[in-house]
Amino acid sequence: MTALVSVRDLAVDFGAAPVVSDVSFDIEPGQCVAIVGESGSGKSVTARALLGLTGGTVTASQLRFDTINIADASPRQLQRLRGRDIGFISQGALVALDPLRPVAREIADPLRLHGSLTAAERQARVLELLTQVGVPNPALRASQRPDELSGGLRQRAVIASAIAMQPRLLIADEPTTALDTTVQAGILDLLERLRAEGAAILLISHDLAVVSRLASHLLVMSGGRVVESGPTEEVLTDPQHPYTASLIAAVPIGRARFERLTNRPAAAVPVESVVMKPHSVEPASTEPASFDPASFDQYEVLSADGLCKRYGSLLAVDDVSFSLHRGRTLGIVGESGSGKTTLARLVLALERPDSGDVTLLGEPWTGVPESARRARRPRIGAIYQDALSSFDPRWSVRRILADALGGSAAVPALLESVGLTPELAARRPRYLSGGQQQRVAIARAIAPRPDILVCDEPVSSLDVSVQAQVLDLLDDLQRSLGLSYLFISHDLGVVRHMSDDVLVMRDGRVVESGPTGAVFGAPQHDYTKGLIAATPRLP
């Protein structure tokens, strides 16, 4: 069969050394080819070269889509291809939608620009697409702006826009990053169906289990070059390159609590020298002089009792209670829209519950004036799902971290503690990769040395090796400083590795809870069983 996409000797540079060199591959109609590798390895730049969107100098002995030479195509030819023949699911899906326009208009753009449907037909097609990608209540969601949707719903809206014109090539750059397990399974089913109908797919993902399910051929990139390629199952089960083997070893599925996922030494940068000294504000209970893991359960740092939060007719959080102890991690899992992030906002006192209470360090946290909370604010921090939107875009990384540290002297060490080089301090966040942005967010969160971190999808945008480094770092911080984590993630493998206890949420309620091993090993609720069954696995 003649390849729909043919790439030979692709190189891309931005005025200095090439960021992509000597990359070659083919994609046939009905075939999925995947590219994996660390953040900055050249995966996304390679994909964008097929769209003419690199912003750099592109050279190749062949860069062909169907009969069109992409390297020589005019801007007008490329505009006709994008959205009509080539669909693109951007890695930055959480910020890819116009915040001022309803979701329906965003999804309808390709239909308006490349199709001949009437306005009514376009609206019907938008609802059909939202249903196809698993969006509940599509008529309501179509009328809402992106800021009214969860991260998972925004991701699905971007996917709906990308497949609106039934493109012959779909470039999917981290298409399931923000999606919970069951919705991810639905999107993978959809991509498999598109492939079976003849669409070619170029998949970029840090999730090796997702890649193993969808792709027939795999390219592993490092430093802008392909270090290994071949049939997906063969590469994942019998890797020939040490780098590929290290990626596979970093996957947390099946790894015991506190088992290291990388060869990086524990606390390579002493955390006590990186973060600020403990605050003068002490919790109500007396703590041990040094943190002994065996005694952590004696010290309750956070509790919730009967939390409820309603938005109009939607009961987002319904009678949720839990407790979190010193040095422990409570994992929270559930589908997009199940109430996980709303619960996190209640815990952070960013939203006021309609009923119920949160107690922080033995004292009331909700139901009191902000002035009564202000002194304790540094004791509870947060790592947000959408790192880029949480930064002031005018500030450099140095200023962001110096603001959290109370000075800039420790910024280089803080960056190194999360696997970043001090040279990045001069950059603004938008010039960093998605993984680098998330690591800066984690560095900012640990800088004031909080007692509790609310982690809302803290590693969702990271490739598997950097994810492993960050999870190891969080473990190191927890064991050395006695940190407690409220850990929200759609990745059940990550939650199982990181959590001591777990809450399973559905429609705002806790349907199952208990020790992580018991909940995952012998789930009692059908919903929990469904989540576990839908989780993709490595071959």
Secondary structure, 3 states (H helix, E strand, C coil): CCCCEEEEEEEEECCCCCCEEEEEEEECCCCEEEEEECCCCCHHHHHHHCCCCCCCEEECCEEEECCEEHHHCCHHHHHHHECCCEEEECCCHHHCCCCCCCHHHHHHHHHHHHCCCCHHHHHHHHHHHHHHCCCCCHHHHHHCCHHHCCHHHHHHHHHHHHCCCCCCEEEEECCCCCCCHHHHHHHHHHHHHHHHCCCEEEEECCCHHHHHHHCCEEEEEECCEEEEEEEHHHHHHCCCCHHHHHHHHCCCCCCCCCCCCCCCCCCCCCHHHHCCCCCCCCCCCCCCCCCCHHHHHHCEEEEEEEEEEEECCEEEEEEEEEEEECCCEEEEEECCCCCHHHHHHHHCCCCCCCEEEEEECCEECCCCCHHHHHHHHHHEEEECCCCHHHCCCCCCHHHHHHHHHCCCCCHHHHHHHCCCCHHHHHCCHHHCCHHHHHHHHHHHHHCCCCCEEEEECCCCCCCHHHHHHHHHHHHHHHHHHCCEEEEECCCHHHHHHHCCEEEEEECCEEEEEEEHHHHHHCCCCHHHHHHHHHCCCCC
